[in-house]
Amino acid sequence: MEATVDHLSAAYDDFMAAAAAVVEARAQSGGEKKTAATDAALEAFKQRWELFRVACDHAEELVESIRQRIGSECLVDEATGSASAGSAAAPGIKPISAVRLEQMSKAVRWLVIELQHGTSAQGAGGSGGAATPNAGAGGQHPEEGGQ
């Protein structure tokens, strides 16, 4: 999971660097809308955007997979009455608290929502929405309802 988070973070950093390069190329173009430098910067931006979307999708899939596995394990434990069976985790996978997993899941969902609505690029004062995912353990997205 840490590798996925690191990959997502690196993809985000690359995406933001590409966005900065577009702004810089535009500033250096002297007001011209279309130059070779701005075209190249825009193409790099588009590629980084796609790579970031793929990284977000991968992270979301991983979180959902882990969430389903935890949910399945909890159902089995409740059904069998063996609540202590959770200590027999798969080899090589470090245990993670459900609260931390939920926070990471929300962080990924917020990033996806921000990207879909374009809020990262529009305003957030350069923070890129970084404060949004840590809205507290009880913070819910409007789409989540009473989950």
DSSP file (Angstrom, degrees, kcal/mol; ACC not computed):
  #  RESIDUE AA STRUCTURE BP1 BP2  ACC     N-H-->O    O-->H-N    N-H-->O    O-->H-N    TCO  KAPPA ALPHA  PHI   PSI    X-CA   Y-CA   Z-CA
    1    1 A M     >        0   0    0      0, 0.0     4,-2.4     0, 0.0     5,-0.2   0.000 360.0 360.0 360.0 -38.7    0.0    0.0    0.0
    2    2 A E  H  >  +     0   0    0      1,-0.2     4,-2.8     2,-0.2     5,-0.2   0.890 360.0  53.7 -62.4 -37.3    2.8    2.4    0.8
    3    3 A A  H  > S+     0   0    0      2,-0.2     4,-2.5     1,-0.2    -1,-0.2   0.890 108.9  49.3 -63.2 -38.4    4.2    1.8   -2.7
    4    4 A T  H  > S+     0   0    0      2,-0.2     4,-2.6     1,-0.2    -2,-0.2   0.912 111.7  47.8 -66.8 -42.5    0.9    2.8   -4.2
    5    5 A V  H  X S+     0   0    0     -4,-2.4     4,-2.6     2,-0.2    -2,-0.2   0.913 112.7  49.3 -64.2 -42.3    0.7    5.9   -2.0
    6    6 A D  H  X S+     0   0    0     -4,-2.8     4,-2.6     2,-0.2    -2,-0.2   0.909 111.8  48.8 -62.5 -41.7    4.3    6.8   -3.0
    7    7 A H  H  X S+     0   0    0     -4,-2.5     4,-2.5     2,-0.2    -2,-0.2   0.915 112.2  48.3 -64.3 -43.1    3.4    6.2   -6.7
    8    8 A L  H  X S+     0   0    0     -4,-2.6     4,-2.2     2,-0.2    -2,-0.2   0.910 112.3  49.0 -62.9 -43.1    0.3    8.4   -6.4
    9    9 A S  H  X S+     0   0    0     -4,-2.6     4,-2.6     2,-0.2    -2,-0.2   0.914 111.9  48.2 -63.6 -43.9    2.2   11.1   -4.7
   10   10 A A  H  X S+     0   0    0     -4,-2.6     4,-2.5     2,-0.2    -2,-0.2   0.902 111.2  50.5 -64.2 -40.8    5.0   11.1   -7.3
   11   11 A A  H  X S+     0   0    0     -4,-2.5     4,-2.2     2,-0.2    -1,-0.2   0.889 111.1  49.3 -64.3 -38.9    2.4   11.2  -10.1
   12   12 A Y  H  X S+     0   0    0     -4,-2.2     4,-2.7     2,-0.2    -2,-0.2   0.926 110.5  49.9 -65.1 -44.7    0.7   14.2   -8.4
   13   13 A D  H  X S+     0   0    0     -4,-2.6     4,-2.4     1,-0.2    -2,-0.2   0.914 111.8  48.4 -60.3 -43.2    4.0   16.0   -8.1
   14   14 A D  H  X S+     0   0    0     -4,-2.5     4,-2.3     2,-0.2    -1,-0.2   0.901 111.2  51.3 -62.5 -41.0    4.8   15.3  -11.7
   15   15 A F  H  X S+     0   0    0     -4,-2.2     4,-2.0    33,-0.2    -2,-0.2   0.916 111.4  46.3 -63.1 -44.6    1.4   16.6  -12.7
   16   16 A M  H  X S+     0   0    0     -4,-2.7     4,-2.3     2,-0.2    -1,-0.2   0.877 111.3  52.4 -67.0 -37.4    1.8   19.8  -10.7
   17   17 A A  H  X S+     0   0    0     -4,-2.4     4,-2.1    -5,-0.2    -2,-0.2   0.896 109.2  50.0 -64.2 -39.4    5.3   20.3  -12.1
   18   18 A A  H  X S+     0   0    0     -4,-2.3     4,-1.8     2,-0.2    27,-0.2   0.882 109.4  51.6 -66.0 -38.0    3.8   20.0  -15.6
   19   19 A A  H  X S+     0   0    0     -4,-2.0     4,-2.0     1,-0.2    -2,-0.2   0.916 110.0  48.9 -63.9 -42.4    1.1   22.5  -14.8
   20   20 A A  H  X S+     0   0    0     -4,-2.3     4,-2.6     1,-0.2    -2,-0.2   0.878 107.9  55.1 -63.8 -37.2    3.8   24.9  -13.6
   21   21 A A  H  X S+     0   0    0     -4,-2.1     4,-2.7     2,-0.2    -1,-0.2   0.868 106.1  51.7 -65.1 -35.9    5.7   24.4  -16.8
   22   22 A V  H  X S+     0   0    0     -4,-1.8     4,-2.3    19,-0.2    -2,-0.2   0.940 111.4  46.6 -64.3 -46.5    2.7   25.3  -18.8
   23   23 A V  H  X S+     0   0    0     -4,-2.0     4,-2.2     1,-0.2    -2,-0.2   0.920 114.3  47.9 -61.9 -43.5    2.3   28.6  -16.8
   24   24 A E  H  X S+     0   0    0     -4,-2.6     4,-2.2     2,-0.2    -2,-0.2   0.912 111.1  50.1 -64.7 -43.3    6.0   29.3  -17.2
   25   25 A A  H  X S+     0   0    0     -4,-2.7     4,-0.9     1,-0.2    13,-0.2   0.884 111.1  50.1 -63.1 -38.0    6.0   28.6  -20.9
   26   26 A R  H  <>S+     0   0    0     -4,-2.3     5,-0.9     1,-0.2     3,-0.4   0.903 110.2  49.6 -66.7 -40.8    3.0   30.9  -21.4
   27   27 A A  H ><5S+     0   0    0     -4,-2.2     3,-0.9     1,-0.2    -2,-0.2   0.879 112.0  48.5 -65.7 -37.0    4.7   33.7  -19.4
   28   28 A Q  H 3<5S+     0   0    0     -4,-2.2    -1,-0.2     1,-0.2    -2,-0.2   0.643  95.2  74.4 -78.3 -14.3    7.8   33.3  -21.5
   29   29 A S  T ><5S-     0   0    0     -4,-0.9     3,-1.0    -3,-0.4    -1,-0.2   0.551 103.7-123.3 -77.7  -5.0    5.9   33.4  -24.8
   30   30 A G  T < 5S-     0   0    0     -3,-0.9    -3,-0.1     1,-0.2    -2,-0.1   0.808  70.9 -49.4  69.9  29.0    5.3   37.1  -24.4
   31   31 A G  T 3 <S+     0   0    0     -5,-0.9    -1,-0.2     1,-0.3     2,-0.2   0.302  99.5 137.4  93.6  -9.5    1.6   36.8  -24.6
   32   32 A E    <   -     0   0    0     -3,-1.0    -1,-0.3     1,-0.1     3,-0.2  -0.527  45.6-150.5 -69.9 135.3    1.5   34.6  -27.7
   33   33 A K  S    S+     0   0    0     -2,-0.2     2,-0.5     1,-0.2    -1,-0.1   0.834  79.1  40.8 -77.6 -31.7   -1.0   31.8  -27.3
   34   34 A K        +     0   0    0     -5,-0.1     2,-0.3     4,-0.1    -1,-0.2  -0.917  66.9 141.6-128.7 109.0    0.6   29.2  -29.5
   35   35 A T     >  -     0   0    0     -2,-0.5     4,-2.5    -3,-0.2     5,-0.2  -0.875  60.6-106.5-131.7 168.3    4.3   28.6  -29.5
   36   36 A A  H  > S+     0   0    0     -2,-0.3     4,-2.3     1,-0.2     5,-0.2   0.883 120.5  51.8 -62.7 -37.7    6.4   25.4  -29.7
   37   37 A A  H  > S+     0   0    0      2,-0.2     4,-2.4     1,-0.2    -1,-0.2   0.912 111.5  44.8 -67.3 -42.4    7.3   25.8  -26.0
   38   38 A T  H  > S+     0   0    0    -13,-0.2     4,-2.7     2,-0.2    -2,-0.2   0.888 112.7  52.1 -70.0 -36.5    3.7   26.1  -24.9
   39   39 A D  H  X S+     0   0    0     -4,-2.5     4,-2.3     2,-0.2    -2,-0.2   0.929 111.9  46.0 -62.2 -44.1    2.6   23.2  -27.2
   40   40 A A  H  X S+     0   0    0     -4,-2.3     4,-2.4     2,-0.2    -2,-0.2   0.906 113.5  49.2 -64.8 -41.6    5.3   21.0  -25.7
   41   41 A A  H  X S+     0   0    0     -4,-2.4     4,-2.3     1,-0.2   -19,-0.2   0.901 111.6  49.2 -65.0 -40.3    4.4   22.0  -22.2
   42   42 A L  H  X S+     0   0    0     -4,-2.7     4,-2.5     2,-0.2    -2,-0.2   0.884 110.5  50.3 -66.7 -38.1    0.7   21.4  -22.8
   43   43 A E  H  X S+     0   0    0     -4,-2.3     4,-2.3     2,-0.2    -2,-0.2   0.921 111.7  47.5 -65.5 -43.1    1.5   17.9  -24.3
   44   44 A A  H  X S+     0   0    0     -4,-2.4     4,-2.6     2,-0.2    -2,-0.2   0.896 111.1  52.6 -63.4 -39.1    3.6   17.1  -21.3
   45   45 A F  H  X S+     0   0    0     -4,-2.3     4,-2.5   -27,-0.2    -2,-0.2   0.924 108.6  49.7 -61.1 -45.4    0.8   18.3  -19.0
   46   46 A K  H  X S+     0   0    0     -4,-2.5     4,-2.1     1,-0.2    -2,-0.2   0.908 111.5  48.7 -61.4 -42.6   -1.7   16.1  -20.8
   47   47 A Q  H  X S+     0   0    0     -4,-2.3     4,-2.4     2,-0.2    -2,-0.2   0.919 112.2  47.8 -64.0 -43.6    0.5   13.1  -20.4
   48   48 A R  H  X S+     0   0    0     -4,-2.6     4,-2.6     1,-0.2   -33,-0.2   0.873 109.2  55.0 -65.9 -36.0    1.1   13.7  -16.7
   49   49 A W  H  X S+     0   0    0     -4,-2.5     4,-2.4     2,-0.2    -1,-0.2   0.934 109.7  46.3 -60.3 -46.7   -2.7   14.2  -16.3
   50   50 A E  H  X S+     0   0    0     -4,-2.1     4,-2.3     1,-0.2    -2,-0.2   0.911 112.7  49.5 -63.6 -42.7   -3.3   10.8  -17.8
   51   51 A L  H  X S+     0   0    0     -4,-2.4     4,-2.3     1,-0.2    -1,-0.2   0.892 111.0  50.1 -63.9 -38.5   -0.6    9.2  -15.7
   52   52 A F  H  X S+     0   0    0     -4,-2.6     4,-2.5     2,-0.2    -2,-0.2   0.909 109.3  51.1 -66.6 -41.1   -2.0   10.8  -12.5
   53   53 A R  H  X S+     0   0    0     -4,-2.4     4,-2.6     2,-0.2    -2,-0.2   0.910 110.2  49.7 -60.9 -42.1   -5.5    9.6  -13.4
   54   54 A V  H  X S+     0   0    0     -4,-2.3     4,-2.5     2,-0.2    -2,-0.2   0.918 110.7  49.8 -63.0 -42.8   -4.2    6.0  -13.8
   55   55 A A  H  X S+     0   0    0     -4,-2.3     4,-2.5     2,-0.2    -2,-0.2   0.898 111.2  49.6 -62.7 -40.1   -2.4    6.3  -10.5
   56   56 A C  H  X S+     0   0    0     -4,-2.5     4,-2.7     2,-0.2    -2,-0.2   0.917 111.0  49.3 -64.2 -43.3   -5.6    7.5   -8.8
   57   57 A D  H  X S+     0   0    0     -4,-2.6     4,-2.4     2,-0.2    -2,-0.2   0.920 111.7  48.7 -61.9 -43.2   -7.5    4.6  -10.4
   58   58 A H  H  X S+     0   0    0     -4,-2.5     4,-2.3     2,-0.2    -2,-0.2   0.923 112.6  47.6 -63.6 -44.4   -5.0    2.1   -9.2
   59   59 A A  H  X S+     0   0    0     -4,-2.5     4,-2.5     1,-0.2    -2,-0.2   0.906 111.9  50.2 -63.9 -41.2   -4.9    3.5   -5.7
   60   60 A E  H  X S+     0   0    0     -4,-2.7     4,-2.5     1,-0.2    -1,-0.2   0.902 110.3  50.2 -64.6 -40.2   -8.7    3.5   -5.6
   61   61 A E  H  X S+     0   0    0     -4,-2.4     4,-2.5     2,-0.2    -2,-0.2   0.913 111.1  49.3 -62.7 -42.8   -8.9   -0.1   -6.8
   62   62 A L  H  X S+     0   0    0     -4,-2.3     4,-2.5     2,-0.2     5,-0.2   0.933 112.3  46.9 -62.3 -46.7   -6.4   -1.2   -4.1
   63   63 A V  H  X S+     0   0    0     -4,-2.5     4,-2.7     1,-0.2    -2,-0.2   0.915 113.4  48.7 -62.7 -43.1   -8.3    0.6   -1.3
   64   64 A E  H  X S+     0   0    0     -4,-2.5     4,-2.6     2,-0.2    -1,-0.2   0.900 110.8  51.1 -64.7 -39.8  -11.6   -0.9   -2.5
   65   65 A S  H  X S+     0   0    0     -4,-2.5     4,-2.3     2,-0.2    -2,-0.2   0.923 112.9  44.9 -62.3 -44.6  -10.0   -4.4   -2.7
   66   66 A I  H  X S+     0   0    0     -4,-2.5     4,-2.8     2,-0.2     5,-0.2   0.902 111.9  52.9 -67.0 -40.1   -8.6   -4.1    0.9
   67   67 A R  H  X S+     0   0    0     -4,-2.7     4,-2.7     1,-0.2    -2,-0.2   0.928 110.7  47.0 -60.8 -44.6  -11.9   -2.6    2.1
   68   68 A Q  H  X S+     0   0    0     -4,-2.6     4,-2.7     2,-0.2    -1,-0.2   0.903 111.8  50.9 -64.2 -40.4  -13.8   -5.6    0.6
   69   69 A R  H  X S+     0   0    0     -4,-2.3     4,-2.6     2,-0.2    -2,-0.2   0.923 112.0  46.4 -63.5 -43.7  -11.3   -8.0    2.1
   70   70 A I  H  X S+     0   0    0     -4,-2.8     4,-2.6     2,-0.2    -2,-0.2   0.925 112.9  50.2 -63.9 -43.6  -11.6   -6.5    5.6
   71   71 A G  H  X S+     0   0    0     -4,-2.7     4,-2.3    -5,-0.2    -2,-0.2   0.914 111.6  48.3 -60.6 -42.3  -15.4   -6.5    5.3
   72   72 A S  H  X S+     0   0    0     -4,-2.7     4,-2.5     1,-0.2    -2,-0.2   0.918 111.4  49.8 -63.8 -43.6  -15.4  -10.1    4.2
   73   73 A E  H  X S+     0   0    0     -4,-2.6     4,-2.7     1,-0.2    -2,-0.2   0.897 110.6  50.2 -62.9 -39.7  -13.1  -11.1    7.1
   74   74 A C  H  X S+     0   0    0     -4,-2.6     4,-2.7     2,-0.2     5,-0.2   0.907 110.5  49.6 -65.0 -41.4  -15.4   -9.2    9.6
   75   75 A L  H  X S+     0   0    0     -4,-2.3     4,-2.7     2,-0.2    -2,-0.2   0.925 112.7  46.9 -62.7 -43.9  -18.5  -11.0    8.3
   76   76 A V  H  X S+     0   0    0     -4,-2.5     4,-2.5     2,-0.2     6,-0.3   0.925 112.3  50.4 -63.8 -43.7  -16.8  -14.4    8.5
   77   77 A D  H  X>S+     0   0    0     -4,-2.7     4,-1.4     1,-0.2     5,-1.1   0.915 114.0  44.3 -61.2 -43.1  -15.5  -13.5   12.0
   78   78 A E  H  <5S+     0   0    0     -4,-2.7    -1,-0.2     1,-0.2    -2,-0.2   0.911 114.3  49.4 -67.4 -40.7  -19.0  -12.5   13.2
   79   79 A A  H  <5S+     0   0    0     -4,-2.7    -2,-0.2    -5,-0.2    -1,-0.2   0.863 119.9  35.9 -67.3 -35.1  -20.6  -15.4   11.5
   80   80 A T  H  <5S-     0   0    0     -4,-2.5    -1,-0.2    -5,-0.2    -2,-0.2   0.575 104.2-125.1 -95.0 -10.4  -18.2  -17.9   13.1
   81   81 A G  T  <5S+     0   0    0     -4,-1.4     2,-0.8    -5,-0.2    -3,-0.2   0.678  71.4 127.1  76.1  15.1  -17.8  -16.2   16.4
   82   82 A S    > < +     0   0    0     -5,-1.1     3,-1.8    -6,-0.3     4,-0.2  -0.608  21.0 160.7-107.0  72.4  -14.1  -16.1   16.0
   83   83 A A  G >  S+     0   0    0     -2,-0.8     3,-0.7     1,-0.3    -1,-0.2   0.705  71.9  60.7 -66.0 -19.8  -13.4  -12.4   16.6
   84   84 A S  G >  S+     0   0    0      1,-0.2     3,-1.3    -3,-0.2    -1,-0.3   0.448  77.4  90.7 -87.2   1.3   -9.7  -13.1   17.3
   85   85 A A  G X   +     0   0    0     -3,-1.8     3,-1.7     1,-0.3    -1,-0.2   0.631  64.1  84.4 -71.1 -12.6   -9.1  -14.6   13.9
   86   86 A G  G <  S+     0   0    0     -3,-0.7    -1,-0.3     1,-0.3     3,-0.1   0.663  75.4  70.0 -64.7 -16.0   -8.1  -11.2   12.6
   87   87 A S  G <  S+     0   0    0     -3,-1.3     2,-1.2     1,-0.2    -1,-0.3   0.617  79.0  80.4 -77.9 -10.3   -4.5  -11.7   13.8
   88   88 A A    <   +     0   0    0     -3,-1.7    -1,-0.2    -4,-0.1    -3,-0.1  -0.432  69.1 166.8 -92.8  60.8   -3.9  -14.4   11.2
   89   89 A A        -     0   0    0     -2,-1.2     3,-0.1     1,-0.1    -2,-0.1  -0.261  46.6 -81.3 -72.7 162.1   -3.2  -11.9    8.4
   90   90 A A    >   -     0   0    0      1,-0.1     3,-1.6     2,-0.1    -1,-0.1  -0.322  57.8 -94.6 -61.9 144.1   -1.7  -12.9    5.1
   91   91 A P  T 3  S+     0   0    0      0, 0.0    -1,-0.1     0, 0.0     3,-0.1  -0.353 108.5  19.7 -63.7 139.3    2.1  -13.3    5.2
   92   92 A G  T 3  S+     0   0    0      1,-0.2     2,-0.6    -3,-0.1    -2,-0.1   0.288  97.0 108.6  87.7 -10.7    4.0  -10.2    4.1
   93   93 A I    <   -     0   0    0     -3,-1.6    -1,-0.2     3,-0.0    -4,-0.1  -0.890  63.8-140.6-104.1 118.1    1.0   -7.8    4.7
   94   94 A K        -     0   0    0     -2,-0.6    -4,-0.1     1,-0.1     2,-0.0  -0.505  28.5-104.8 -73.6 142.1    1.4   -5.5    7.6
   95   95 A P        -     0   0    0      0, 0.0     2,-0.4     0, 0.0    -1,-0.1  -0.370  37.0-164.2 -66.0 146.8   -1.7   -4.9    9.6
   96   96 A I        -     0   0    0     -3,-0.1     2,-0.1    -2,-0.0    -3,-0.0  -0.989  22.4-111.8-132.7 141.0   -3.4   -1.5    9.1
   97   97 A S     >  -     0   0    0     -2,-0.4     4,-2.3     1,-0.1     5,-0.2  -0.415  21.0-126.8 -72.5 149.3   -6.0    0.0   11.3
   98   98 A A  H  > S+     0   0    0      1,-0.2     4,-2.3     2,-0.2     5,-0.2   0.847 110.5  55.7 -63.6 -33.8   -9.5    0.4    9.8
   99   99 A V  H  > S+     0   0    0      2,-0.2     4,-2.2     1,-0.2    -1,-0.2   0.928 109.0  45.9 -65.2 -44.9   -9.5    4.1   10.7
  100  100 A R  H  > S+     0   0    0      2,-0.2     4,-2.5     1,-0.2    -2,-0.2   0.900 112.1  51.7 -64.8 -40.6   -6.2    4.7    8.7
  101  101 A L  H  X S+     0   0    0     -4,-2.3     4,-2.4     1,-0.2    -1,-0.2   0.917 110.3  48.7 -62.0 -43.1   -7.6    2.6    5.8
  102  102 A E  H  X S+     0   0    0     -4,-2.3     4,-2.6     2,-0.2    -1,-0.2   0.894 110.2  51.6 -64.5 -39.8  -10.8    4.7    5.8
  103  103 A Q  H  X S+     0   0    0     -4,-2.2     4,-2.3     2,-0.2    -2,-0.2   0.918 111.5  47.0 -62.6 -42.6   -8.7    7.9    5.9
  104  104 A M  H  X S+     0   0    0     -4,-2.5     4,-2.3     2,-0.2    -2,-0.2   0.897 111.2  51.9 -66.2 -39.3   -6.6    6.8    2.9
  105  105 A S  H  X S+     0   0    0     -4,-2.4     4,-2.5     1,-0.2    -2,-0.2   0.924 110.8  47.4 -61.8 -44.8   -9.7    5.8    1.0
  106  106 A K  H  X S+     0   0    0     -4,-2.6     4,-2.8     2,-0.2    -2,-0.2   0.891 109.3  54.4 -64.6 -39.0  -11.3    9.2    1.6
  107  107 A A  H  X S+     0   0    0     -4,-2.3     4,-2.2     2,-0.2    -1,-0.2   0.923 110.3  46.0 -61.0 -43.7   -8.1   10.9    0.5
  108  108 A V  H  X S+     0   0    0     -4,-2.3     4,-2.4     2,-0.2    -2,-0.2   0.925 112.8  49.9 -65.0 -44.2   -8.1    9.0   -2.7
  109  109 A R  H  X S+     0   0    0     -4,-2.5     4,-2.8     1,-0.2    -2,-0.2   0.905 109.7  51.3 -62.2 -40.7  -11.8    9.7   -3.3
  110  110 A W  H  X S+     0   0    0     -4,-2.8     4,-2.9     2,-0.2     5,-0.2   0.915 109.6  50.2 -62.6 -42.5  -11.2   13.4   -2.6
  111  111 A L  H  X S+     0   0    0     -4,-2.2     4,-2.3     2,-0.2    -1,-0.2   0.921 112.3  47.1 -61.3 -42.9   -8.4   13.5   -5.2
  112  112 A V  H  X S+     0   0    0     -4,-2.4     4,-2.5     2,-0.2    -2,-0.2   0.929 113.4  47.8 -64.4 -45.0  -10.5   11.8   -7.8
  113  113 A I  H  X S+     0   0    0     -4,-2.8     4,-2.0     1,-0.2     6,-0.2   0.914 111.7  50.5 -62.7 -43.3  -13.5   14.1   -7.1
  114  114 A E  H  X>S+     0   0    0     -4,-2.9     5,-1.4     1,-0.2     4,-1.2   0.905 112.0  47.7 -61.9 -41.1  -11.2   17.2   -7.3
  115  115 A L  H  <5S+     0   0    0     -4,-2.3    -1,-0.2    -5,-0.2    -2,-0.2   0.905 110.9  50.8 -67.0 -40.5   -9.8   16.0  -10.6
  116  116 A Q  H  <5S+     0   0    0     -4,-2.5    -1,-0.2     1,-0.2    -2,-0.2   0.855 119.5  36.3 -65.7 -33.6  -13.2   15.3  -12.0
  117  117 A H  H  <5S-     0   0    0     -4,-2.0    -1,-0.2    -5,-0.2    -2,-0.2   0.497 105.7-125.5 -99.0  -5.2  -14.5   18.7  -11.1
  118  118 A G  T  X5 +     0   0    0     -4,-1.2     4,-0.9    -5,-0.2     3,-0.2   0.694  65.8 135.2  73.1  19.5  -11.2   20.6  -11.7
  119  119 A T  H  >< +     0   0    0     -5,-1.4     4,-1.5    -6,-0.2    -4,-0.1   0.786  63.0  63.1 -73.3 -25.5  -11.0   22.1   -8.2
  120  120 A S  H  4 S+     0   0    0     -6,-0.6     8,-0.3     1,-0.2     6,-0.2   0.903 109.6  39.3 -64.1 -39.5   -7.3   21.3   -7.8
  121  121 A A  H  4 S+     0   0    0     -7,-0.2    -1,-0.2    -3,-0.2    -2,-0.2   0.675 114.2  55.9 -83.9 -17.0   -6.4   23.6  -10.7
  122  122 A Q  H  < S-     0   0    0     -4,-0.9    -2,-0.2    -3,-0.0    -1,-0.2   0.836 119.1 -30.2 -91.9 -33.1   -8.9   26.3  -10.0
  123  123 A G  S >< S+     0   0    0     -4,-1.5     3,-1.0     1,-0.1     2,-0.5   0.111  70.6 123.1-162.1-101.1   -8.3   27.5   -6.5
  124  124 A A  G >  S-     0   0    0      1,-0.3     3,-2.5     2,-0.1     5,-0.3   0.475  87.4-100.9  43.9  11.4   -7.1   25.9   -3.2
  125  125 A G  G 3  S-     0   0    0     -2,-0.5    -1,-0.3     1,-0.3    -2,-0.0   0.793  76.4 -52.1  55.0  34.3   -4.4   28.6   -3.1
  126  126 A G  G <  S+     0   0    0     -3,-1.0    -1,-0.3    -6,-0.2    -2,-0.1   0.416 115.8 110.3  84.9  -3.0   -1.6   26.3   -4.4
  127  127 A S  S X  S-     0   0    0     -3,-2.5     3,-1.3    -4,-0.2    -2,-0.1   0.691  74.3-139.3 -79.4 -15.3   -2.3   23.6   -1.9
  128  128 A G  T 3   -     0   0    0     -8,-0.3    -8,-0.1     1,-0.3    -4,-0.1   0.722  63.3 -65.1  66.1  19.8   -3.7   21.3   -4.5
  129  129 A G  T >  S+     0   0    0     -5,-0.3     3,-1.0    -9,-0.1    -1,-0.3   0.664  94.1 143.3  79.5  15.4   -6.5   20.3   -2.2
  130  130 A A  T <   +     0   0    0     -3,-1.3     4,-0.3     1,-0.3    -2,-0.1   0.789  68.2  51.9 -63.8 -27.8   -4.0   18.7    0.2
  131  131 A A  T >  S+     0   0    0      1,-0.2     3,-0.7     2,-0.1    -1,-0.3   0.732  94.3  74.8 -80.2 -19.9   -5.9   19.7    3.3
  132  132 A T  G X  S+     0   0    0     -3,-1.0     3,-0.8     1,-0.2    -1,-0.2   0.896  87.1  55.9 -63.3 -45.5   -9.2   18.3    2.1
  133  133 A P  G 3  S+     0   0    0      0, 0.0     2,-0.3     0, 0.0    -1,-0.2   0.767 101.5  59.9 -63.8 -22.4   -8.6   14.6    2.6
  134  134 A N  G <   +     0   0    0     -3,-0.7     3,-0.1    -4,-0.3    -2,-0.1  -0.204  62.0 135.8 -97.1  44.0   -7.8   15.1    6.3
  135  135 A A  S <  S-     0   0    0     -3,-0.8    -1,-0.2    -2,-0.3     3,-0.1   0.266  77.7 -83.3 -75.8  14.9  -11.2   16.6    7.1
  136  136 A G    >   -     0   0    0      1,-0.1     3,-1.0     2,-0.1    -1,-0.3  -0.055  44.6 -80.4  99.0 157.1  -11.3   14.4   10.2
  137  137 A A  T 3  S+     0   0    0      1,-0.3    -1,-0.1    -3,-0.1    -2,-0.1   0.789 129.7  46.7 -65.6 -26.8  -12.3   10.8   10.8
  138  138 A G  T 3  S+     0   0    0     -3,-0.1    -1,-0.3     2,-0.1     2,-0.2   0.530  83.1 115.7 -93.9  -5.1  -16.0   11.7   10.8
  139  139 A G    <   -     0   0    0     -3,-1.0     2,-0.4    -6,-0.1    -3,-0.1  -0.436  46.4-168.9 -68.4 132.8  -15.9   13.9    7.7
  140  140 A Q        -     0   0    0     -2,-0.2    -2,-0.1    -5,-0.1     6,-0.0  -0.913  21.3-119.3-123.5 150.8  -18.0   12.5    4.9
  141  141 A H    >>  -     0   0    0     -2,-0.4     3,-1.2     1,-0.1     4,-0.8  -0.524  29.8-116.4 -78.1 152.3  -18.3   13.4    1.3
  142  142 A P  T 34 S+     0   0    0      0, 0.0     3,-0.5     0, 0.0    -1,-0.1   0.843 116.3  57.0 -58.1 -32.3  -21.8   14.4    0.1
  143  143 A E  T 34 S+     0   0    0      1,-0.2    -3,-0.0     2,-0.1     0, 0.0   0.722  97.4  63.7 -71.4 -20.5  -21.8   11.4   -2.2
  144  144 A E  T X4 S+     0   0    0     -3,-1.2     3,-1.2     1,-0.2    -1,-0.2   0.784  74.5 178.5 -78.2 -26.5  -21.3    9.0    0.8
  145  145 A G  T 3<  -     0   0    0     -4,-0.8    -1,-0.2    -3,-0.5    -2,-0.1  -0.418  67.7 -17.1  61.1-127.9  -24.5    9.8    2.6
  146  146 A G  T 3         0   0    0      1,-0.2    -1,-0.2    -2,-0.2    -2,-0.0  -0.040 360.0 360.0-102.6  31.3  -24.8    7.7    5.7
  147  147 A Q    <         0   0    0     -3,-1.2    -1,-0.2     0, 0.0    -2,-0.1   0.518 360.0 360.0 -62.7 360.0  -22.2    5.0    4.9
